Amino acid sequence: MSEIAKRLEALGITLPRPALPVANYVPVVRSENLVFVSGQLPLGPDGKLHTAHVGKLNAKSPVEPAREAARLAAINVLAQLLAELGNLDRISRVVRLGGFFAVDGEFEPLAQAMNGASNLMAEVFDHNGRHARTTIGVAYLPLNAICEVEGLFEIEY
């Protein structure tokens, strides 16, 4: 068992089957030693969005469901990486994460919500999981999800 697989198991995380693209794009692109993962939604193990992870965030929304959605979306990013690479131990660095949150007006704790994804990468990849990131509030996301996470990773050949 790989080191990253052991960490995921210790964290109680089972990677789901990677979601198939729903439009004209591919879920993962490799360019030399970089791997780009298209935005992933917080789909559960059943491939569906939980009702807590749909709609729009606003000034009265609690941060926890958004943080949980970001973590789940990041788990789906890892599922895409595993499908592409066959072994997550090939990842030498999490370079960047991008987080998008559907908001209606204002939602101040966007950064805290995105910590759901960032904290997961640090838990899984230790110090190599620390990364640059962007967190943005948007008007709408596919399937009415509250969150979408994309990633850029460096790999070893």
N, C-alpha and C positions, 0 to 999 in steps of 0.2 A: 504494500500500500504506500502511495506517495506521501510525502510530508504534508502537503496541502490537503490531501484527502483525509489524513489523520486529524488535522486541525478542524476541518469542516465537520467531521464526525464528533469531535470533542465539543464543538459548538452546537451540536444537534441539528446540523443543516444537511439536508439531502437535496442535491441539485435536481431541479425538474428537467423534464424534456424541453429542449430549447424551442421557443416559439418560432413558427415559420413566418417569413415576411408576408405582409398583407398588401404590398404595393410593389413598385418597380425598384427594388433595392436588394442588397444582400445583407445578411445580419452581421457578417464579419469580413474585413478586408485586411490582408497582410501586405506590408510594404517594407521590404528588407527585415529589420528586426523590430518593427512596430506593428501592433495589431490594433485596429480600430473596431470597436463594437458599436453597432447602431443602437439608437435609443431603445431601451427595454421598458416595458410597462410592469407594474406590480401584479403580474399574474400569479395566482396561487398554483399549487401542485396539480389542480384540476384544469389548469389552463384558462381560468376565468378570473375576473376581477371581483373581489369581495365588495360588498356594498359600502364598507367603510373607506374604500379607496376610489370612489367615483365622485364626480361633481366638482365643485370649485371651493377653494379655501377663501375665507374672508376674515375680517378683523375679529370675529367672535369664534372662529374655529380653533379647537385645541390642536396643539402641535403634535401630539403623540400619533394619531392616525397617519399624518403626513410623514413623520419619521419612520413609522412602520412600513409605509408604502415605498419610501426610498430604499430601505433595507431590502425589501422584497424585490424591487426592481434591480438592485445591485446583485442579488442572488441570481436573477435571470441573466444578467451580464456574465456572471461566472459560468452559467450553464452554456452560454454561447461560446465562451472561450474554451471550455472543456471539449465541446463538440468539434471545434476547429483544431485544437492542439493535441487532444488526446491525453494530456497530462498537464495539470496546472502548475507543476513544479518548473515548467519551462518559463514561467513568468518571472523575470528578474526585477521588474519594477512596475508599479502602478504609476503612470505618468500623469494622467489627468482624468477627472470625472466631470461630466456636465450634468446638471440637474435642472429639470424644468417642472414647474408646479403650476397647475391651473388655478388662477386666482380671480376673484371677483372684487375689484377694488384693491384693498390692501391686506397683506398678511405679513406682519413684521418678522415672525420667526422663520423666514425662509432658510437662513443659514443653519438654524438648529434642526429644521426638518431634514436638510441635506446631510446632516451628521449621521443619519441612519445608514446612508450608503458609505460615507467616509469611514465611520467607525467599523463597519463590516470589513472594509479593505484592510484596515490596520489590524484587526483581529486575525484575519486570514493570512496576510502577508507580512505581519510584524512591521519592522521599520521600513521595509520595501513597499509597504502599502500606503505610506504617506505620499500625498500627491498634490498637484495643483488642481484647482477646481473653479467652476463657474456655476452659480445658482441663479436662475432667472424665473420670474413670474410671467406666465403667458395667459392668453385668453381662453385657449382650448387645447386639449390633447386628445389623441386617438382613443376611441372607445369611451370617451368621457372620463378617462383616468385622471386622478389628481396629481400624478407624478410620472415622469419618464427620466431614466438615467442612461447616459452613454459613457463610454470609457476608451481610454488610450493606454496601451500597455506595451512595455518593452519585453522582448523574449530572447532567450538563448537558443541557439541552433543546436 
